Amino acid sequence: MLKDQPLTNLFMTPKVLAVIMGGGRGTRLYPLTRERCKPAVPLAGKYRLVDIPISNCLNSGLNRVYLLTQFNTASLHRHILESYKFDPFGGGFVDILAAEQTMKGESWYQGTGDAVRQNMHHFSNFDFDYLLILSGDQLYRMDFSDLINQHIALGSGVSIAAKAVPTSEIEGLGLMRVNDDLSISEFVEKPTDPDIIQGLAVSKSLESLIENTEGQSHSLASMGIYLFNRDLLIESLENDMTDFGKEIIPSLLGKSKLTSYIFDGYWEDIGTVGAFFNANLSLASEVPPFNFFEAEHPVFTHARYLPASKINQCSIGHAIIADGCIIHEATLNNCSIGVRSIIRAGSHLENTVMMGGDYFESLDEVEKSLGKGIPPLGVGKNCRIKNAIIDKNARIGDNVTLSPDGKEDKEEGDGYIVRDGVIVILKGAVIPNGAII
């Protein structure tokens, strides 16, 4: 944000339409995206990834939101329909626009820019001055009205939200050279040359806007959050370019006014299994980097009306436990436990993300499963589970040991896959009694 320049009362009447990118196939998050798209991946026990950008929009006064997606959209559709309902007088909505074949084209989204281009006829049904483009797989809290205010105050054509990242950690990120007046003079998508990276380091004057930069060099990385003026957006899409970061944004340099909105809060790109795993576990710490307990900026999700969790004679270190869980005589250390999770006596879970279940089993259903040699939903008795993600509706029998230790990355077996040093138990997997994985 501009230093020492108040931006009071600018965010009064601008008409903003928000668009959330649902991502591609989500290969880096596989197998969590095996049966769902990235925005639908469960997060923090009771949420979905998509709840983060939607909540940021609603908390910023933006209630016209489109979600663009094209892969495995069924669970996302259910979540959106069950979670985001608006009264008929406010004009708000959260709608999904899946890739579709039309008379003008039959191709899937070829990139972020192409996805917006293919849906401009939908956006044009609304009167808007600015289009806010967001990512669907990031964990952060931002008041977009600050971004919009700065955009208007500077007379920008495009504003790009940026996060200061140590130059040693910028792999896979788009970097920008930002002048002292916040204008952008250079944009490089995912550079690898050390000289180029060092040349894009934050200037001394801009360091004053960023905390904790002492002792190491930082660069401003694009967060994949763009605010476009409507006319410039339409003009910039009148070509064959498919991606904002790789093509469209660089092509506007020197032609339109591009400015950077410097964000100095917590931000995590949850694009890989490892990043997802660490972000979830960090929420169980005493003072988590992302706080779901901020009453003024709530994170919204589907209201399930589940009973309170029942925890009997357990030893619990750091953990978050969602609604509807039954945990009996178990030990939990550094865990995220999702809705309707069942953990039975004698089991030890360490560094574990358990997504829970979509339903409760009745006693009759449990008896029928046991009669067929199938464990009931949840974790059985006397299990040892470490450095694991247990996807929804998994059935783990008694005396099971789960750990990625000694396994190679991307190793696959019956009901599991190892990614980024984490063993992932697949959605609906059945792990028999006594299994050692």
C-alpha positions in Angstrom: 0.0 0.0 0.0 1.1 3.6 -0.5 3.1 4.8 2.5 1.9 8.0 4.3 -0.9 8.6 1.9 -4.4 8.0 3.3 -6.9 6.3 1.0 -9.9 7.2 2.9 -13.4 6.7 1.4 -12.3 5.8 -2.1 -13.9 2.4 -1.9 -17.5 3.7 -2.1 -19.0 2.8 -5.4 -16.6 0.9 -7.6 -18.3 -2.0 -9.3 -16.1 -5.1 -8.9 -16.6 -8.6 -10.2 -14.4 -11.3 -8.6 -13.2 -14.3 -10.5 -11.5 -17.3 -8.8 -9.3 -19.6 -10.8 -10.1 -23.2 -10.1 -6.8 -24.4 -11.5 -6.0 -27.1 -14.0 -5.7 -30.8 -13.3 -4.0 -30.2 -9.9 -1.2 -32.7 -10.7 1.1 -31.3 -7.9 -1.7 -31.9 -5.4 -2.4 -35.4 -6.6 -3.7 -37.8 -5.1 -5.8 -35.2 -3.2 -7.1 -34.1 -6.6 -7.7 -37.6 -7.9 -11.5 -37.3 -7.4 -11.9 -33.5 -6.8 -10.6 -30.3 -8.2 -8.1 -28.2 -6.2 -10.6 -25.6 -4.8 -12.6 -28.5 -3.3 -9.7 -30.0 -1.3 -10.6 -30.1 2.4 -8.7 -27.7 4.6 -8.3 -27.2 8.4 -10.7 -29.9 9.5 -14.0 -28.3 8.2 -13.3 -26.0 5.3 -12.4 -26.3 1.6 -9.6 -24.4 -0.1 -12.1 -22.3 -2.1 -13.6 -21.0 1.2 -10.5 -18.8 1.6 -10.8 -16.5 -1.5 -14.6 -16.5 -1.2 -14.5 -15.4 2.4 -11.9 -12.7 1.6 -14.3 -11.4 -1.1 -17.3 -11.4 1.2 -15.4 -9.8 4.1 -14.2 -7.1 1.6 -17.8 -6.3 0.6 -17.6 -8.1 -2.8 -20.5 -10.5 -3.2 -20.4 -11.1 -7.0 -18.1 -14.1 -7.4 -17.4 -16.5 -10.2 -15.4 -19.7 -9.9 -13.8 -21.0 -13.1 -13.0 -24.7 -13.2 -13.0 -27.7 -15.5 -11.8 -30.8 -13.7 -13.7 -33.1 -11.2 -16.2 -30.4 -10.3 -19.0 -32.5 -8.7 -17.9 -32.1 -5.1 -17.2 -28.4 -5.6 -20.6 -27.8 -7.1 -22.2 -29.5 -4.0 -20.1 -27.4 -1.6 -20.9 -24.1 -3.3 -24.6 -24.8 -3.5 -24.8 -25.9 0.1 -22.6 -23.1 1.5 -23.2 -19.8 -0.3 -26.8 -18.7 -0.5 -27.8 -15.0 -0.8 -31.1 -13.2 -0.3 -32.8 -12.1 -3.5 -32.4 -8.4 -2.8 -28.7 -8.0 -2.4 -27.7 -9.2 -5.9 -24.9 -11.4 -4.6 -23.9 -14.8 -5.8 -21.1 -17.4 -6.0 -21.4 -19.3 -9.2 -19.3 -21.9 -11.0 -18.4 -21.5 -14.6 -17.1 -24.9 -15.9 -15.3 -25.1 -19.2 -17.9 -25.7 -21.9 -18.2 -26.3 -25.6 -19.8 -23.6 -27.6 -20.3 -22.7 -31.3 -17.2 -20.5 -31.0 -14.9 -23.2 -29.6 -14.6 -26.6 -28.2 -11.3 -26.3 -26.3 -10.8 -26.5 -22.6 -9.3 -23.5 -20.7 -5.7 -23.2 -22.0 -4.6 -20.9 -19.2 -5.8 -18.2 -16.8 -6.2 -15.6 -19.5 -8.0 -18.0 -21.9 -10.4 -19.0 -19.0 -11.4 -15.3 -18.5 -11.6 -14.8 -22.3 -14.0 -17.7 -22.8 -16.3 -16.4 -20.1 -16.4 -12.7 -21.0 -19.8 -13.1 -22.4 -21.0 -14.2 -18.9 -19.2 -11.3 -17.2 -20.6 -8.8 -19.6 -24.1 -9.5 -18.3 -23.1 -7.4 -15.3 -22.2 -3.8 -15.0 -18.7 -3.8 -13.6 -15.7 -1.3 -13.7 -13.0 -3.7 -12.4 -12.4 -7.5 -12.5 -10.5 -9.0 -9.6 -8.8 -12.2 -10.5 -7.9 -14.6 -7.7 -6.3 -18.0 -7.2 -8.2 -20.9 -5.7 -5.4 -22.6 -3.8 -3.9 -20.1 -1.5 -4.1 -19.5 2.3 -4.2 -15.8 3.3 -6.4 -13.1 4.6 -6.6 -9.8 2.6 -9.0 -6.9 2.6 -9.4 -6.3 -1.2 -10.9 -2.9 -0.6 -7.3 -1.7 0.3 -6.1 -3.1 -3.1 -9.0 -1.4 -4.9 -8.5 1.9 -3.2 -4.8 2.0 -4.1 -5.7 1.0 -7.7 -8.1 3.9 -8.0 -5.8 6.4 -6.2 -2.8 5.6 -8.5 -4.9 5.6 -11.7 -3.7 2.0 -12.5 -4.7 -0.1 -15.4 -3.6 -3.3 -13.7 -2.7 -3.8 -10.1 -0.8 -6.9 -9.0 -0.7 -8.1 -5.4 2.9 -8.9 -4.4 4.6 -10.6 -1.5 8.2 -10.0 -0.5 9.9 -13.4 -0.6 13.6 -14.2 0.2 15.5 -14.6 -3.0 16.5 -18.1 -1.8 12.8 -19.2 -1.8 11.4 -17.7 -5.1 11.5 -20.9 -7.2 8.4 -21.2 -9.4 7.2 -17.6 -8.7 6.8 -14.6 -11.0 9.0 -11.7 -9.9 8.6 -8.0 -10.6 10.8 -4.9 -10.5 8.8 -2.3 -8.6 9.8 1.4 -8.5 9.4 3.6 -5.5 6.1 5.0 -6.8 4.8 1.3 -6.9 4.8 1.2 -10.7 6.1 -2.0 -12.3 8.9 -1.7 -14.8 9.7 -5.4 -15.2 7.9 -8.7 -14.8 9.7 -12.1 -15.1 7.7 -15.3 -14.8 9.6 -18.0 -12.8 13.2 -16.9 -13.5 16.1 -19.3 -12.8 19.1 -17.1 -13.6 20.7 -16.0 -10.2 21.8 -12.7 -11.8 18.2 -11.9 -12.9 16.8 -12.8 -9.6 19.3 -10.7 -7.7 18.6 -7.8 -10.0 15.0 -7.9 -9.1 15.7 -7.4 -5.4 13.4 -5.0 -3.4 14.8 -1.4 -3.3 15.9 0.1 0.0 13.1 2.6 0.0 10.4 -0.2 -0.5 11.9 -2.3 2.3 10.4 0.1 4.8 6.9 -1.2 3.7 7.9 -4.8 4.5 8.6 -6.4 7.8 11.5 -8.7 8.6 13.7 -8.0 5.6 16.9 -7.5 7.5 19.8 -9.9 6.9 18.7 -11.2 3.5 17.7 -10.1 0.0 14.0 -10.1 -0.9 12.2 -9.9 -4.2 8.6 -9.0 -4.8 6.7 -12.1 -6.1 3.3 -12.1 -7.8 0.6 -13.6 -5.7 -1.5 -14.3 -8.8 -4.0 -11.7 -7.7 -4.8 -9.1 -10.4 -7.2 -6.2 -10.6 -8.0 -5.0 -14.1 -9.9 -2.0 -15.4 -12.7 -3.4 -17.5 -11.7 -1.7 -20.8 -8.1 -2.7 -20.5 -9.0 -6.3 -19.7 -11.1 -6.6 -22.8 -8.4 -5.0 -24.9 -5.7 -7.3 -23.4 -7.6 -10.4 -24.3 -8.1 -9.5 -28.0 -5.3 -11.9 -29.1 -4.2 -15.5 -28.7 -2.3 -15.2 -25.5 -3.5 -17.7 -22.9 -1.9 -16.9 -19.5 -1.8 -13.7 -17.4 1.5 -14.3 -15.7 3.5 -15.6 -18.7 2.1 -13.5 -21.5 -0.6 -11.0 -20.9 0.9 -9.0 -18.0 4.4 -8.8 -19.6 2.8 -7.6 -22.9 1.2 -4.6 -21.1 4.5 -3.3 -19.7 5.2 0.1 -21.1 1.8 0.3 -22.7 -0.5 0.6 -19.6 0.1 1.7 -16.0 0.9 -1.4 -14.0 1.3 -1.0 -10.2 2.1 -3.3 -7.3 0.0 -3.7 -4.2 2.5 -4.9 -1.5 0.9 -7.4 0.9 2.8 -8.0 4.1 0.6 -10.6 5.8 0.7 -14.4 5.9 0.4 -16.1 2.5 0.9 -19.7 1.5 0.6 -21.1 -1.9 -0.9 -24.6 -1.3 0.0 -26.0 -4.7 1.8 -29.2 -3.6 1.1 -32.1 -1.2 4.0 -30.9 1.0 2.7 -27.3 1.2 -0.8 -28.5 2.0 0.4 -30.9 4.7 2.6 -28.3 6.4 -0.1 -25.5 6.2 -2.6 -27.8 7.9 -0.3 -28.9 10.7 0.8 -25.3 11.3 -2.8 -24.5 12.2 -2.5 -26.7 15.3 0.4 -24.7 16.7 -0.2 -22.5 19.8 0.0 -19.3 17.7 -0.7 -20.4 14.1 0.5 -18.2 11.2 -3.0 -18.1 9.9 -5.7 -17.5 12.5 -9.2 -18.9 11.9 -10.3 -17.3 15.1 -10.5 -13.7 13.9 -14.1 -12.7 14.6 -14.1 -9.7 12.3 -12.8 -11.7 9.3 -14.5 -15.1 9.5 -13.9 -17.9 7.1 -17.2 -19.1 5.8 -18.1 -22.7 4.8 -20.9 -25.2 4.7 -23.0 -25.3 7.9 -23.3 -29.0 8.7 -25.1 -28.8 12.0 -23.0 -31.7 13.4 -22.9 -32.6 17.1 -19.9 -31.5 19.2 -16.9 -33.8 19.1 -16.7 -36.5 21.8 -13.2 -37.0 23.2 -12.8 -39.7 25.9 -9.6 -40.2 27.9 -7.2 -39.0 25.2 -3.7 -37.5 25.3 -3.6 -34.5 23.0 -0.7 -32.3 22.3 -1.2 -29.7 19.5 -4.3 -30.5 17.5 -7.4 -29.0 15.8 -10.5 -31.2 16.0 -13.6 -30.5 13.9 -17.2 -31.2 14.7 -18.8 -34.6 14.9 -15.7 -36.6 15.8 -15.4 -39.5 18.2 -12.0 -40.1 19.6 -11.5 -42.7 22.3 -8.4 -43.3 24.4 -6.1 -42.1 21.6 -2.9 -40.0 21.5 -2.7 -37.1 19.1 0.3 -34.9 18.6 0.4 -32.2 15.9 -2.7 -33.2 14.1 -5.6 -31.8 12.1 -8.7 -33.9 12.5 -11.6 -33.4 10.1 -15.4 -33.7 10.5 -16.9 -37.0 11.5 -13.5 -38.6 12.2 -13.5 -41.8 14.3 -10.3 -42.7 16.1 -10.3 -45.8 18.3 -8.6 -46.9 21.5 -4.8 -47.2 21.7 -4.0 -45.4 18.4 -1.2 -42.9 18.2 -1.3 -40.2 15.5 1.6 -37.8 15.0 2.0 -35.2 12.3 -1.3 -36.4 10.7 -4.0 -34.6 8.7 -7.2 -36.7 8.8 -10.0 -35.3 6.6 -12.8 -37.3 8.2 -15.9 -38.6 6.6 -18.9 -37.6 4.6 -21.3 -39.5 6.7 -21.7 -41.5 9.9 -22.1 -45.3 9.8 -24.9 -46.8 11.8 -24.2 -49.7 14.1 -25.9 -52.1 11.7 -23.6 -50.8 8.9 -20.6 -51.3 11.0 -21.6 -54.9 11.8 -22.2 -55.7 8.1 -18.8 -54.3 7.2 -17.1 -56.3 9.9 -18.9 -59.4 8.7 -17.4 -58.9 5.3 -13.9 -58.4 6.8 -14.0 -54.6 6.0 -12.9 -52.2 8.8 -15.4 -49.5 9.8 -14.9 -45.9 8.8 -12.0 -44.2 10.6 -8.9 -45.4 12.4 -9.0 -48.7 14.2 -7.5 -49.8 17.5 -3.8 -49.7 18.4 -2.7 -48.0 15.1 0.6 -46.1 14.7 0.3 -43.3 12.1 3.0 -40.7 11.4 3.6 -38.0 8.7 0.3 -38.9 7.0 -2.7 -37.5 5.2 -5.8 -39.7 5.5 -8.3 -38.7 2.9 -12.1 -38.8 3.4 -14.0 -42.0 4.1 -10.8 -44.1 4.6 -11.2 -47.4 6.6 -8.1 -48.3 8.6 -8.2 -51.5 10.5 -6.7 -52.4 13.9 -3.0 -52.6 14.6 -2.0 -50.8 11.4 1.3 -48.9 11.0 1.5 -46.0 8.5 4.6 -44.0 7.8 6.5 -42.7 4.7 9.9 -43.7 6.3 12.1 -45.6 3.9 9.8 -45.0 0.9 10.6 -43.2 -2.3 8.7 -40.2 -3.5 5.6 -41.1 -5.7 5.7 -44.7 -4.5 2.3 -46.3 -4.9 0.6 -49.2 -3.3 -2.8 -50.6 -2.4 -4.7 -47.6 -1.0 -1.7 -45.2 -0.6 0.7 -42.9 -2.4 3.8 -41.2 -1.1 4.3 -37.6 -2.1 6.7 -34.9 -0.7 7.7 -37.1 2.3 4.1 -37.7 3.3 2.1 -40.9 3.0 -1.4 -40.2 1.6 -4.1 -42.7 2.3 -6.5 -42.4 -0.6 -10.1 -41.4 -0.4 -12.3 -44.4 0.4 -9.2 -46.7 0.8 -9.4 -49.9 2.9 -6.3 -50.7 4.9 -6.8 -54.2 6.5 -6.0 -55.2 10.1 -2.3 -55.5 10.9 -1.1 -53.8 7.7 2.4 -52.2 7.9 2.9 -49.5 5.2 
